[in-house]
């Protein structure tokens, strides 16, 4: 697969900045160079990057903010790809070295413990300069040093973490992607985990490639953390067929406790109040997202980080069914 496969990188973009510039530059220097870089840019007025004629293999498609959807937009871009492997990235995930593509392709070549084909392989996300300590430890917690391959037999042991994957940087086999019907066509969040769950239930494996690394982190404000967790929980509540019975609260509490211990060990106890407040905002956002069907439409839109998703009473009513 490694010698024959063509690889396309697909990147949804919104208000690209210097991180996106570095991302494109480093993709062009990979040991396994992508065939094309397919960009779906939200709002043409924010696009000021060099055109396809200046960046080899760059293909840009423009959409409006109202058209953007976490699953549907990526499906649209996947339809433009003829490669055997598609790597989905976000516009702020920067390859750490020249081996990112190569190692993701290698991970897709692996097998599960009982010979299961690997449907998707996600990269390790590392913090960068300026990352808050609390977020820094969160990267290490969710993206450890050791690679693993997960199958449906791991669900009882791992719970919701069995489905954990991230389209910040994740490679997919195109043949399996098409067989599985791609991402769910409309979702506010978690299109990657929903795909992973369905692929796992269909008998495929999910790989975590710890040696494939990107620099990706966020210093969210407290309100942004609230809204992100609201959207995450709303997506889970919208798909009980995937997430019912797989609680996230226990994993969240373990993260808080481990982060507190790490801060004390690193002699940074002055970050503990921030940890408490930020964790509280995440928890409240999560609980409200779980109960979004019982909230008034105006409150749902205010709580969400993606208000366009809920635009119009019909959209809110539809999501309450």
N, C-alpha and C positions, 0 to 999 in steps of 0.2 A: 504493500500500500504506500509505503513511504516514498518509493522511487517513482511510482506511476501516478499517484493521486494529484489532481489539481485542487488547489485550496483558494477559496474566496473568503475575504474578511468583510463582514457586514456590520455597519456602524450607524445606528440612529444618532442624529446630531441635533442639538439645540443650543444656539448661541455659542459656537465653538470658540475656544480660547487657546492659549499657548500649550495647554496639555494636549489638545487635539492635534496641534501642529507637531509636537514631539511624537505623538502616537503614530502619525502618518510617516514621519521621517524614520522612525525605528522599524516600522513594518517593511520599509524598503531596504533595510539592511539585515533582514533576517537570513539565517543560513538556509531556511526553507522559505523562499520568497513567495508570497501570495500571487496568484494569477491576477486577481482583481481586488480592488477595495471599493465595495459598493456602499455608498453613503445615502441615507435618507435624511435629508435636512428639513427640520420644522421651521417654516417661515423663511422664504427666500431673502427677505430684507436683512436677516442676520448672517447671511453667508458672505464672507469676504475672503475665503480661501482661494488658492490658485485653482484654475479650472482643470479639467481632464487633460488638456493639451500640455499642461505644465507638470503634472504629477502622473507618472507612468501608472497605468492601470486604474486610475481613480475615476469612478463613475458616480455622478451626483443626481439624485432625484429629490425634488422639492415637494413638500406637502404643507398644508395649513395646520395650525395648532389644533383645530377642531377635528382634523382627520387622524391625528396621532392616537395610536393605541399600542400598548405594550406587546400584545400578541399579533394583532392585525398588521401593524407596520412592519414587523419583522417577517411575517409571512409574505408580505408584498415584496420585500427585498429578496427573500429566498427564491421567489419566482423568477427573479432576474439572474439567478446563479445557475450555471451549468456544471459547476465543480462537484467532485465527489465528496468534498469536505467543506463545510461552512463554519467559519469561526465568527460568532457573534461577540461584539465588544461594545462597551459604552464609550462615549467620546472623551472620558476623563481617565480611562485605564491605559497606562503607558507601559509598554513592554520593558521589563527590567534589563533584559540582555538580548542577544541575537538568536537565542534558542527557543523562544516562546512557541512559534509555529511548529518547529520540528518536534518538540516534546509533546505538544498536544496531539499531533498526528500519531506519534508513537503510542500514546495512551489509548487512542482509538483502535490501535492494532491489537491491543491486549484482549484477554478473555476473563470472564468471571470464573469463580471456583469450580463451576460445573460446565464450563465451556460456553457460557452466555456471551453473545456478541456485545461489545460496548457501544451503546447508542450515542453517548455524549461524554465529554471529558472537560472538566472545568479547572481553571488555573488557580494557583495560590495568589491571594491578594496581600500585598505588603504595605505598611504605612510609609509615608514619605516625610520629608522635612516639613516641620510646622504642624504635624499631626498631634492633636491633644493626647495626653497619656491614656485617658480612658478609652478613646477610640483606638489607640495603638494596641492596647492589650486585646481589644475586641477583634482586631485582625488576627492576632496570634491564636485566640480562642477558636475562631471559626475556620481558620486556615492553618492547621498545624504543619509540622515539618515532614510528616510521613504521608506518603501517597496511600490510597486505598481504592478498592473496587467494591461497590455496593450492589446487592441484588435484593429481590423481594424477601429473601430469607433473613435479611438484616433488619427488617421493619420491627419485629418484636423487640429487638435489642436496642436499636437506635431511635425508634419512634419517628417523629417528624424529621429528625436529622438524616434519616435514610433518603429522603427526597431532596435534601439540601443540594443546591447547585446555584450558579450565578451567571447570568448572561453579561455580567461585566466583562467576562472573558470565558467563553465556553465553546468548544468545538463539537460539531454534530456530523454524523454520517448522513449524507443527503438521501441515500436510498431508504434508510430507516425513518428519517424525518418525513419523507413523503408517504411511506407506508403507514405511519402513525397519524397522518393528517396534519402535520405541522403543529404550530402552537394553537392554543385556543384562540378563536378569532377576535374575541373582545374580552379584555380583562384589565383591571386597574393596576394589577401587580401580580407577581408570582407566576408569570407565564413559563419561566424556566422550571420551577418546582412542579407545576402541574404537568408539564411535559415529562419530567423525570418520573413522576409517580405513574403516569400512564405507560411509559416505556418499561418501567420496572415490572408493572403488573402484566405486561405483554411478554415478559420473559427476557428482557434485555438487562444489561448491567450499566451502572453509572460509575465513571472513573473520576477520582480526584487526583490530578497530576501536580504534586507539590513541587516538582522540579520545573514546571512551567510557571513563570512568575510575572506578575504585573504590579505596578505601583498604583494603588487605588484606595482612596480613603476619603472621608468627609468630616469636616468640622461643622456638623449641623448645629443650628441654634436649638433651644429647648422647644420652640414651637414647631420647627421643622422635624424634630424627632417625634413629637406628638403626631404630626400629620403623616409622617412616613409609616408609623406603626398603626395608625388608623387605617390607611390604605391596605397595609399588609393583612390586617385582621379582617377587613371587609372582603378582600379577595378570598380568604379562607372560608368565611361565612357563606360566600356565594357558591362555594364548591364543597358541600358536605360529603359528596361522593369520594373526594380525595382526602380531606382533612378531618372528617368526623372521627372523634376518638383519639386523635393525635394532638395532645395539648402542647402548647409552646411555653406555658408559664414556668414549668419546671426547669427547662433549659435556660430560660431568662434569669431565673433566680440563681442558678449555678454560675452564670456569667457574672452577675452582680457580686456574689460572694468571692469568686476567684479574682475579679478585678480589684476588690477591696484588699484582699490579701497581697496582691501584686504591688499595689500602690504603697502599702506599708513597707513591704520588703524593699521597694525601690526608694524608700525614704521620701515619699511624696504624699504624706497623709493629708496635706492641705487640699488635695484633689478629692477627698472623700465627700465633702458637701456637694460638689458638682456631680459626683457619681450618684448621690442620693436623689438630687433634683432631676437629673436627666433620666434616671431609671424610673422615677415617678411619672414623668411626662410620657415615657414610652408605654408604661403600664396602663395609664389612663387612656391614652390613644388606642391601645390595643383592645381594651375592654369596650370602649365606645364603638370601635370598628366592628367588633363581634356582634354588637347590638344595633348596627346601622339601620336595619329594617324597621326598628321601632322609633327612630328619630325623625323629626320633621325634615323635609327636603332642604330647607335653608341651612339647617345645622349640619347636615351631611356634607353639603358643599363647603361650608366654612371649615369643617374638620379635615377635609381632604387636601392632599397636596396636588391633586390633579382635578381641579374643579370642572374642566371641560368634559371630563368623563361623565359627570353627573348633570350636565347642562340639560335643562328642560324637564318638566314634571314627568313626561313619558319615560325618560331614561331612569329616573328614580323609581317610578312605579314598577318598571320592568325588572329592576334589580331586587325588588322586594318580593317577587313571586317565589 
